[in-house]
Amino acid sequence: MEKPHIAIFPLSAGMGHLLPLAEFVKRLCEFHGFSITLIISKWMWTSQQPPLLQRLTSSALDIRITEIPHITVDEDEPDMKIETKVSKFVLKAKPHIEEVLLQSSHSSSPISAFITDFFCTDLLDVTTKLKMPSYLFVPSSASFVCFMLHLPKLVSEINVSFKDADFEVEIPGHPLIPARDLLTPVQDRSTSAFKWMVHHASRFKEASGILINTFAELEEEAMKTLSTPATPSIYPIGPLMCTETDAPDESSCLKWLDEQPPSSVLFVAFGSGAIFSREQIIDLAIGLEASSHRFLWVLRGYKSGDSSSLETDISQLLPEGFQSRTMDRGLVVLNWAPQVRILSHPSTGGFLSHCGWNSTLESVSHGVPMIGWPLFAEQRMNKVILVKQIQVAIDLKMESTGFVRREEVERAVRELMEGEEGSKARKKMKELKDKAKLAMMEGGSTMKATADAATDLSQRPSLNP
């Protein structure tokens, strides 16, 4: 029997999008016998992408890579945002993607379906022309998909920038949310990033289906909203988490965790894109110290003044005497730590997080309640869901500038680690951890959704230009 063969064009410029998609690729190959062609561009690559793709192609799985020619994007506006850069890149990539898909029509194993990132909706022009079924991959939540499907209507009804709006907005499947907490690139109507996000949102319904990195039991309201005839087929195929790493030696912080009491340590980490001011680092440090709770803090450097380089000397980053005063209950590591292994460690009892969706799923999958400290992208929306709807996170009050004062850090840490709200969040997280495990077992909701996606991907008509 011939293997089903599909093509995937990942948004490989960002690891937050690439990592979960790579996990889905492995599942399709390992459990459903797929042959997959990854169409790759090295635009905006860092040192992180090559090892990941090397692991994929060197495995026993049927994964091949086709690289398209190098593409440059002219930055013809000041301070061009990543949403605009990616969207312009995709426009230039269209003819190259079409060429790869056309070539497959003359091969012994033609491509039957196409998957791409939700930032790449303009590739639907190519697949529509070729009469090829196309699926959008969303590495975020089902609630985010609800937002994107509703965004064009929202924009038509509200004629001011969300950043200037002092009211909450209604989004189907989503709790009421302050307009200023909506997705960062849609905050200012005057920007090209806003226009591109609305453009992509308006094209979601053209897809044959939407693959979402979530599981049905985590977002019941959003999944119910998405289960309508007007919406493309929805596949909740998460949690998709990568546990393999090419990172440096991780033994020191794990050995430190081994020496701490069960559920006693607050893990503090804000993702790879977080760069705090010196003032914010100091207030965070003093708040952690005042809480009297154990902590493991992954600290990134800060930019001082107009300098483009990061200050990475821990002694220069932290308040004077902080490490000596907290050495019996705190550990600060610079830049990186093995997040999944820390969250799965029995000594970890809480997670002070930026609410990035990958980190959120890792926390849920290991039953670790959270404190929400969102920074950008859809993280503020994630926090609202986690606090108001799923009820597994403690809210952290921010000033209008995004600054969080030391007293608020102390309050939130104490509430999570010893308070009633923290206890409720911990109980709910334990339930969701069990549900996530069941979803990933045979007959579970995620395994069923993945099987449904595999069936649809493999039974679609082959390329017919």
Secondary structure, DSSP 4 states (H G I P E B T S, - for coil): -PPPEEEEE--TT-HHHHHHHHHHHHHHHHHH--EEEEEE--TT--SSHHHHHHHHHHSSS-EEEEEPPP------STT--HHHHHHHHHHHHHHHHHHHHHHHTTSSS---EEEEEGGGGGGHHHHHHTT--EEEEESS-HHHHHHHHHHHHHHHH--S-GGG--SEEEETTEEEEEGGGS-GGGS-TTSHHHHHHHHHHHHGGGSSEEEESS-TTT-HHHHHHH-STTSPEEEE--------------HHHHHHHHTSPTT-EEEEE--TT----HHHHHHHHHHHHHHT-EEEEEE--EE-TT-SSEE--HHHHSPTTHHHHHTTTEEEEES---HHHHHTSTTEEEEEE---HHHHHHHHHTT--EEE---STTHHHHHHIIIIIS--EEE----TTS---HHHHHHHHHHHHHSHHHHHHHHHHHHHHHHHHHHTSTTSHHHHHHHHHHHHHHHSPPP--
